[in-house]
Structure formats: C-alpha cells, structure tokens
Amino acid sequence: MSEFSQEEAEERKRAVFESMSPRRQKHITKKGYEKWDPFQEPKDPIDIRKDKTKRTTQTLVREFLQTRDAEEYSNEYGRGVFELCLGIINGDERFRGMYEFSCWYGELLKREDAKS
C-alpha cells in the first residue's frame, strides 16, 4: 500500500471490500476489517514454507511417519498427516481446532485412564 497515500489506499481497500459477496464481507468483518490487507504480498510457495523449527511440511511429515511402522498406516493416514501439517503451518483455523481438540482429547483419555 506504500505507493498510494493513506487516503487512496483506504479508498481502494473499501472498493475491494464492497465488491465482495456479503458472506466474504462478513468473514473479513469478523476477523477485523482494520487488520485485513487485500494488497498483502503472497505467501511463500508451499514447498519452501517452513514452520517454527525451520522444517518444511515434507520434512515434518517424513520425520513423523518414520516414527511409525510402515504396516501401521495407510495412504489415507499419510494424507491426513500431510493435510494437518500443512494446515497448521499455514495457520488455518480449521486445522488448529482439530489439533487442539486432539490434544485435549488425548489428555482426557489419560486423565480417565481410557483407551483410544
């Protein structure tokens, strides 16, 4: 937005917002219109995007699956691991919810001495 004056940038932002569907507008409003930047730079390509440990999605998935016996998991299992890993690295709320629920449920099972 730096190539425009603050006023021009706000006008452009408002024009983009108003051209969106009401459903998308509601989503942006819910997250915070002030924080929303329709002109932000694109994220790194998925293949070079790294997490806080400086590992790529592919590295994390490979490291995790190496802790499992190959006979213990299927292609579906591996796909699920990859999707969850990618979602968490990208900060996707849906996957964060799944991760946090899984952690919570695992702790619940431990507390109640139940088997999963």
N, CA, C and O of each residue as an XYZ file, in Angstrom:
464
protein
N       0.805     -1.195      0.000
C       0.000      0.000      0.000
C       0.849      1.261      0.000
O       0.301      2.355     -0.132
N       2.134      1.155      0.139
C       3.012      2.309      0.295
C       3.066      3.208     -0.927
O       3.424      4.379     -0.800
N       2.720      2.701     -2.118
C       2.778      3.532     -3.307
C       1.595      4.502     -3.409
O       1.577      5.353     -4.298
N       0.630      4.388     -2.534
C      -0.532      5.260     -2.509
C      -0.556      6.044     -1.204
O       0.016      5.624     -0.198
N      -1.229      7.191     -1.241
C      -1.411      7.927      0.008
C      -2.358      7.110      0.886
O      -3.060      6.222      0.402
N      -2.365      7.418      2.161
C      -3.230      6.689      3.105
C      -4.693      6.763      2.671
O      -5.424      5.776      2.745
N      -5.103      7.932      2.223
C      -6.492      8.122      1.798
C      -6.808      7.293      0.549
O      -7.866      6.669      0.472
N      -5.891      7.286     -0.433
C      -6.096      6.491     -1.647
C      -6.113      4.997     -1.327
O      -6.916      4.241     -1.874
N      -5.234      4.595     -0.452
C      -5.172      3.193     -0.068
C      -6.476      2.766      0.606
O      -6.984      1.678      0.335
N      -7.018      3.611      1.478
C      -8.274      3.291      2.159
C      -9.425      3.228      1.154
O     -10.304      2.375      1.281
N      -9.434      4.113      0.164
C     -10.480      4.085     -0.867
C     -10.409      2.788     -1.669
O     -11.436      2.172     -1.953
N      -9.193      2.378     -2.034
C      -9.018      1.127     -2.775
C      -9.446     -0.068     -1.934
O     -10.094     -0.987     -2.434
N      -9.082     -0.052     -0.659
C      -9.459     -1.136      0.249
C     -10.977     -1.233      0.344
O     -11.544     -2.323      0.262
N     -11.635     -0.080      0.518
C     -13.094     -0.039      0.624
C     -13.733     -0.551     -0.671
O     -14.725     -1.280     -0.623
N     -13.173     -0.175     -1.833
C     -13.719     -0.622     -3.122
C     -13.619     -2.146     -3.253
O     -14.562     -2.791     -3.713
N     -12.487     -2.719     -2.854
C     -12.322     -4.175     -2.905
C     -13.334     -4.835     -1.976
O     -13.986     -5.810     -2.352
N     -13.464     -4.306     -0.769
C     -14.394     -4.859      0.224
C     -15.831     -4.830     -0.295
O     -16.556     -5.819     -0.185
N     -16.233     -3.702     -0.855
C     -17.613     -3.555     -1.329
C     -17.925     -4.411     -2.546
O     -19.089     -4.706     -2.815
N     -16.887     -4.816     -3.290
C     -17.121     -5.656     -4.469
C     -17.249     -7.138     -4.095
O     -17.571     -7.967     -4.946
N     -16.999     -7.465     -2.840
C     -17.067     -8.855     -2.385
C     -18.503     -9.262     -2.057
O     -19.388     -8.427     -1.871
N     -18.692    -10.573     -1.996
C     -20.005    -11.094     -1.612
C     -20.259    -10.770     -0.139
O     -19.312    -10.626      0.634
N     -21.534    -10.654      0.254
C     -21.845    -10.387      1.666
C     -21.245    -11.418      2.619
O     -20.837    -11.082      3.731
N     -21.194    -12.656      2.182
C     -20.619    -13.710      3.031
C     -19.131    -13.461      3.285
O     -18.662    -13.588      4.416
N     -18.395    -13.108      2.238
C     -16.960    -12.827      2.388
C     -16.750    -11.566      3.226
O     -15.835    -11.512      4.047
N     -17.597    -10.553      3.021
C     -17.513     -9.324      3.823
C     -17.697     -9.643      5.307
O     -16.986     -9.113      6.160
N     -18.658    -10.512      5.600
C     -18.920    -10.888      6.985
C     -17.696    -11.571      7.591
O     -17.348    -11.323      8.745
N     -17.049    -12.426      6.814
C     -15.847    -13.128      7.272
C     -14.735    -12.126      7.610
O     -14.079    -12.250      8.645
N     -14.530    -11.157      6.755
C     -13.487    -10.139      6.976
C     -13.839     -9.267      8.171
O     -12.973     -8.961      8.991
N     -15.089     -8.869      8.278
C     -15.534     -8.047      9.405
C     -15.333     -8.784     10.721
O     -14.916     -8.194     11.717
N     -15.632    -10.078     10.714
C     -15.484    -10.892     11.921
C     -14.020    -10.948     12.376
O     -13.741    -10.873     13.573
N     -13.095    -11.077     11.435
C     -11.665    -11.139     11.766
C     -11.084     -9.756     12.043
O     -10.046     -9.634     12.694
N     -11.751     -8.716     11.551
C     -11.292     -7.350     11.787
C     -10.931     -6.641     10.490
O      -9.883     -6.897      9.897
N     -11.799     -5.761     10.066
C     -11.579     -5.013      8.820
C     -10.275     -4.227      8.872
O      -9.565     -4.142      7.871
N      -9.954     -3.652     10.023
C      -8.750     -2.822     10.153
C      -7.484     -3.646      9.920
O      -6.511     -3.146      9.355
N      -7.495     -4.926     10.359
C      -6.317     -5.792     10.208
C      -6.203     -6.362      8.792
O      -5.121     -6.772      8.372
N      -7.308     -6.386      8.067
C      -7.345     -7.001      6.739
C      -6.567     -6.164      5.739
O      -6.742     -4.948      5.664
N      -5.708     -6.817      4.973
C      -4.935     -6.130      3.936
C      -5.137     -6.856      2.611
O      -4.519     -7.895      2.380
N      -5.996     -6.323      1.733
C      -6.244     -7.004      0.460
C      -5.064     -6.914     -0.504
O      -5.081     -7.539     -1.565
N      -4.045     -6.145     -0.145
C      -2.901     -5.934     -1.034
C      -1.624     -6.566     -0.495
O      -0.532     -6.231     -0.953
N      -1.743     -7.474      0.472
C      -0.552     -8.069      1.066
C       0.179     -8.944      0.065
O      -0.408     -9.448     -0.893
N       1.467     -9.115      0.305
C       2.301     -9.939     -0.559
C       1.873    -11.398     -0.417
O       1.458    -11.819      0.663
N       1.969    -12.169     -1.497
C       1.617    -13.585     -1.398
C       2.594    -14.322     -0.485
O       3.739    -13.903     -0.312
N       2.125    -15.426      0.095
C       2.967    -16.244      0.960
C       3.979    -17.004      0.116
O       3.850    -17.106     -1.104
N       4.988    -17.534      0.797
C       5.979    -18.357      0.110
C       5.293    -19.565     -0.515
O       4.255    -20.015     -0.031
N       5.874    -20.088     -1.588
C       5.315    -21.326     -2.141
C       5.321    -22.422     -1.073
O       6.195    -22.450     -0.206
N       4.357    -23.306     -1.144
C       4.188    -24.340     -0.131
C       5.447    -25.185      0.037
O       5.792    -25.568      1.156
N       6.134    -25.478     -1.064
C       7.274    -26.379     -0.953
C       8.453    -25.786     -0.187
O       9.306    -26.541      0.280
N       8.534    -24.458     -0.039
C       9.645    -23.887      0.729
C       9.192    -23.212      2.020
O      10.015    -22.683      2.768
N       7.899    -23.230      2.281
C       7.394    -22.657      3.518
C       7.839    -23.513      4.682
O       7.765    -24.740      4.614
N       8.305    -22.879      5.757
C       8.831    -23.619      6.901
C       8.091    -23.233      8.170
O       7.522    -22.146      8.275
N       8.112    -24.154      9.135
C       7.472    -23.910     10.422
C       8.468    -23.251     11.373
O       9.545    -22.823     10.958
N       8.103    -23.173     12.643
C       8.953    -22.530     13.648
C      10.257    -23.279     13.894
O      11.220    -22.699     14.393
N      10.294    -24.568     13.544
C      11.520    -25.350     13.719
C      12.390    -25.312     12.463
O      13.411    -25.996     12.390
N      11.989    -24.521     11.489
C      12.697    -24.364     10.205
C      12.633    -25.613      9.332
O      13.510    -25.846      8.500
N      11.584    -26.414      9.531
C      11.385    -27.610      8.712
C      10.258    -27.352      7.713
O       9.310    -26.620      7.997
N      10.380    -27.965      6.547
C       9.307    -27.880      5.559
C       8.225    -28.887      5.928
O       8.439    -29.771      6.758
N       7.074    -28.744      5.307
C       5.975    -29.683      5.523
C       6.424    -31.095      5.186
O       6.160    -32.036      5.934
N       7.096    -31.232      4.069
C       7.561    -32.548      3.630
C       8.496    -33.171      4.665
O       8.394    -34.364      4.950
N       9.400    -32.380      5.226
C      10.334    -32.884      6.232
C       9.594    -33.329      7.483
O       9.863    -34.402      8.022
N       8.653    -32.497      7.949
C       7.891    -32.844      9.146
C       7.105    -34.141      8.957
O       7.113    -35.014      9.826
N       6.436    -34.258      7.827
C       5.642    -35.458      7.555
C       6.554    -36.683      7.509
O       6.242    -37.711      8.111
N       7.666    -36.581      6.807
C       8.601    -37.700      6.705
C       9.123    -38.106      8.092
O       9.154    -39.289      8.432
N       9.536    -37.100      8.891
C      10.040    -37.398     10.234
C       8.973    -38.079     11.089
O       9.266    -39.039     11.802
N       7.741    -37.585     11.019
C       6.667    -38.195     11.807
C       6.401    -39.622     11.362
O       6.320    -40.524     12.195
N       6.263    -39.839     10.057
C       5.934    -41.172      9.563
C       7.054    -42.170      9.835
O       6.793    -43.369      9.930
N       8.287    -41.704      9.961
C       9.397    -42.594     10.290
C       9.302    -43.113     11.728
O       9.969    -44.084     12.086
N       8.477    -42.468     12.544
C       8.282    -42.950     13.912
C       7.218    -44.040     13.964
O       6.965    -44.602     15.030
N       6.596    -44.344     12.842
C       5.551    -45.359     12.750
C       6.061    -46.536     11.926
O       6.892    -46.362     11.035
N       5.565    -47.729     12.224
C       5.865    -48.877     11.372
C       5.064    -48.722     10.088
O       3.890    -48.352     10.122
N       5.694    -49.001      8.970
C       5.027    -48.835      7.666
C       3.735    -49.648      7.590
O       2.792    -49.259      6.902
N       3.697    -50.774      8.295
C       2.495    -51.612      8.269
C       1.355    -51.005      9.086
O       0.200    -51.403      8.934
N       1.680    -50.035      9.958
C       0.682    -49.437     10.841
C      -0.193    -48.382     10.160
O      -1.275    -48.072     10.658
N       0.249    -47.835      9.048
C      -0.524    -46.744      8.443
C      -0.742    -46.954      6.951
O       0.033    -47.618      6.262
N      -1.827    -46.360      6.490
C      -2.219    -46.461      5.084
C      -1.900    -45.147      4.362
O      -1.402    -44.193      4.959
N      -2.200    -45.129      3.074
C      -2.042    -43.888      2.303
C      -2.967    -42.806      2.846
O      -2.598    -41.632      2.889
N      -4.175    -43.202      3.262
C      -5.122    -42.242      3.842
C      -4.547    -41.606      5.097
O      -4.669    -40.399      5.305
N      -3.923    -42.421      5.925
C      -3.292    -41.940      7.156
C      -2.216    -40.901      6.805
O      -2.166    -39.820      7.391
N      -1.370    -41.248      5.850
C      -0.308    -40.332      5.414
C      -0.864    -39.040      4.839
O      -0.322    -37.963      5.088
N      -1.943    -39.140      4.072
C      -2.596    -37.950      3.516
C      -3.140    -37.069      4.634
O      -3.031    -35.844      4.581
N      -3.729    -37.707      5.648
C      -4.250    -36.957      6.793
C      -3.142    -36.224      7.533
O      -3.309    -35.070      7.929
N      -2.004    -36.898      7.720
C      -0.847    -36.280      8.378
C      -0.389    -35.065      7.569
O      -0.133    -33.999      8.128
N      -0.289    -35.236      6.253
C       0.163    -34.135      5.389
C      -0.801    -32.951      5.449
O      -0.368    -31.807      5.595
N      -2.105    -33.217      5.338
C      -3.092    -32.133      5.357
C      -3.069    -31.378      6.680
O      -3.126    -30.149      6.699
N      -2.986    -32.112      7.779
C      -2.943    -31.470      9.091
C      -1.668    -30.642      9.245
O      -1.710    -29.517      9.741
N      -0.552    -31.196      8.824
C       0.726    -30.483      8.898
C       0.665    -29.184      8.092
O       1.050    -28.123      8.581
N       0.190    -29.277      6.879
C       0.090    -28.104      6.008
C      -0.853    -27.062      6.605
O      -0.551    -25.869      6.597
N      -1.981    -27.512      7.116
C      -2.947    -26.595      7.721
C      -2.386    -25.877      8.933
O      -2.621    -24.683      9.115
N      -1.646    -26.599      9.766
C      -1.057    -25.985     10.958
C       0.019    -24.983     10.569
O       0.054    -23.875     11.104
N       0.891    -25.354      9.651
C       1.962    -24.441      9.218
C       1.375    -23.176      8.597
O       1.914    -22.084      8.780
N       0.275    -23.321      7.865
C      -0.349    -22.160      7.223
C      -1.214    -21.350      8.180
O      -1.740    -20.304      7.800
N      -1.367    -21.818      9.411
C      -2.162    -21.081     10.390
C      -3.657    -21.156     10.144
O      -4.400    -20.267     10.561
N      -4.106    -22.203      9.475
C      -5.525    -22.373      9.159
C      -6.298    -22.702     10.437
O      -5.972    -23.666     11.129
N      -7.310    -21.913     10.747
C      -8.097    -22.072     11.969
C      -8.738    -23.456     12.071
O      -8.823    -24.017     13.163
N      -9.179    -23.996     10.968
C      -9.833    -25.307     10.967
C      -8.878    -26.372     11.500
O      -9.252    -27.185     12.344
N      -7.645    -26.360     11.002
C      -6.673    -27.361     11.419
C      -6.162    -27.096     12.831
O      -5.855    -28.037     13.562
N      -6.071    -25.850     13.214
C      -5.689    -25.538     14.589
C      -6.727    -26.103     15.557
O      -6.382    -26.643     16.609
N      -7.997    -25.972     15.188
C      -9.068    -26.535     16.002
C      -8.971    -28.047     16.114
O      -9.144    -28.608     17.196
N      -8.692    -28.712     14.989
C      -8.551    -30.167     15.015
C      -7.367    -30.575     15.889
O      -7.462    -31.528     16.662
N      -6.262    -29.859     15.766
C      -5.079    -30.163     16.559
C      -5.355    -29.968     18.056
O      -5.040    -30.837     18.869
N      -5.941    -28.828     18.407
C      -6.200    -28.548     19.814
C      -7.206    -29.532     20.406
O      -7.066    -29.945     21.557
N      -8.219    -29.909     19.623
C      -9.166    -30.906     20.107
C      -8.461    -32.243     20.334
O      -8.691    -32.905     21.346
N      -7.605    -32.638     19.394
C      -6.890    -33.907     19.518
C      -6.022    -33.927     20.772
O      -5.986    -34.927     21.489
N      -5.323    -32.823     21.036
C      -4.501    -32.732     22.255
C      -5.382    -32.829     23.489
O      -5.073    -33.568     24.423
N      -6.477    -32.084     23.493
C      -7.399    -32.093     24.623
C      -7.962    -33.493     24.854
O      -8.021    -33.969     25.988
N      -8.374    -34.145     23.770
C      -8.974    -35.472     23.885
C      -7.952    -36.487     24.385
O      -8.281    -37.351     25.198
N      -6.717    -36.387     23.903
C      -5.658    -37.277     24.382
C      -5.441    -37.122     25.876
O      -5.272    -38.112     26.587
N      -5.444    -35.881     26.356
C      -5.296    -35.626     27.788
C      -6.497    -36.158     28.568
O      -6.334    -36.705     29.659
N      -7.690    -36.003     28.020
C      -8.893    -36.533     28.656
C      -8.793    -38.042     28.827
O      -9.109    -38.574     29.891
N      -8.351    -38.731     27.777
C      -8.207    -40.186     27.850
C      -7.179    -40.577     28.910
O      -7.376    -41.550     29.638
N      -6.086    -39.824     28.996
C      -5.065    -40.110     30.018
C      -5.629    -39.897     31.420
O      -5.427    -40.725     32.308
N      -6.335    -38.788     31.618
C      -6.907    -38.486     32.931
C      -7.898    -39.543     33.385
O      -7.948    -39.904     34.561
N      -8.679    -40.030     32.445
C      -9.711    -41.008     32.779
C      -9.240    -42.429     32.569
O     -10.019    -43.375     32.682
N      -7.942    -42.579     32.258
C      -7.339    -43.883     32.087
C      -8.121    -44.738     31.090
O      -8.340    -45.931     31.300
N      -8.534    -44.090     29.997
C      -9.315    -44.795     28.966
C      -8.395    -45.129     27.796
O      -7.350    -44.502     27.624
N      -8.765    -46.070     27.030
C      -8.011    -46.468     25.829
C      -8.645    -45.806     24.613
O      -9.868    -45.711     24.507
N      -7.780    -45.343     23.684
C      -8.319    -44.723     22.469
C      -8.633    -45.759     21.427
O      -9.096    -45.420     20.338
